[in-house]
């Protein structure tokens, strides 16, 4: 059976498909005039559909190679121009998050790599396969070879002693391509590492002379020939222990965050929880994916775990905040994750009775089978009582959320509870919505959402602000049929170089709706400062460094990038403004709706 096949065309004549069969490991052979052609071909054969590209003199080979492949009828990734590297990498993360496929980026030497900025941190903690690339400056003397130094003194100062040190702490693997390397192999190897669980970013740099090295065709193993690691099956004894605890517990809980990265996990998890009457809880920050329907009566939000006697943690880095709301010391805690020891986090104090390195879907399936074989009819009443208690708590939680929001419905400036309530209504009426959420703290929108469709909700997987504009662009490119909506506070929104994302969204027909929570405040520079220095000199001085007021006009900024923009100050007009913005996106125009909120601590 064929594991992979490609069609190539050389000098106008179509070649036969290159078939990679189960009974042979013969390498792929593709037309290539220079190393850059092989790089692009290996990306295409490695399931990379897009390269998010920010121009540089030494990475022009991406432009030439993709255009050449298209002209010759060969498969190649689509080149997407993004005018800032930070939005570029966040777009790749958004694309990978929604599509489940690897994405690639390209940036200019060391300075472009530095411009990736905090998105590199986000990539590390995303669990997503992203191939981060950059050029490297030529070092051969002027005229020595094709691609050698020319064009100005800046070529010399672009050299660093270790360009890769900019990103090395945040990637799984890195490589500077050399002339003795097989370029296709190196790209395939990079993608193999990126796609091996726990998935994550890898980095390759391409010196200009190397990318222009001539060759007569390329021969290399594809990532599929190198082999992608299969999801790990759970240990049967561990499954048995967890199943027993879930059945016997008085108040069992499941903590979720990233299991919804595979949308196929959602329905089996619902079945397991309904079977046993398991409460489902958020971790310390909103889940990165929709792992469980948010309107389900078993879903409890970020409720206390201090009465839980069994906690199953499904792919959550920080399952709870240590303190009075954490599980008691005698609770049985089991972590299920592809990396249950959280090796990427240097200091990690969360204790567990069992850490199971396994795939979530296979574990949920195995637990369900084990439970079916272990429960008796006499257990049904106990499980039903659990479910009834959780449903009552869920109903009370939703009533409080609704009452709190409606009590603030007429406030001006607009109250953030009312904004989130209206946003939830707006999204709830549209099953096609895909939400990119970057709200935090007092503005956090997740607790208001009632979304239920797998693959409909995504939250910033790291702590670097500015993720949402680029991520929304990538999400729309990955799912053009969906209504992509991004939400963020104005501080994070500005971090995200939004004009770069908006320009690309308009240029490539990938419009999204961005909602900006405009409180003109940094929570770090106001509420956090006040918690450390209550009534201190900063508070007495008006929190200098905590406000950016008066703010810029985000509507005009959006218009300058070719998008629709509106500023909203009337609480009665939120829904109408959102509907107008969505209508614009459905006409191919990105839209920004900036909603005026009170400042933090020192209101208007």
Helices and strands as residue ranges (DSSP letters): E 2-6, E 9-10, E 13-14, E 18-21, E 28-30, H 35-45, E 50-53, G 57-59, H 60-71, E 78-81, H 85-99, E 103-106, H 109-115, H 119-126, E 130-136, H 154-157, G 163-166, G 168-170, E 174-177, H 183-194, E 202-207, H 208-211, E 218-220, H 223-226, H 236-248, E 252-256, G 259-261, H 265-276, E 279-282, E 310-314, E 332-337, E 354-357, H 360-374, G 377-379, H 380-406, H 416-428, E 433-438, G 441-443, G 446-448, E 457-459, H 468-478, E 483-489, H 490-495, H 498-507, E 513-518, H 527-532, H 537-540, H 554-560, E 564-568, G 571-573, H 574-586, E 591-596
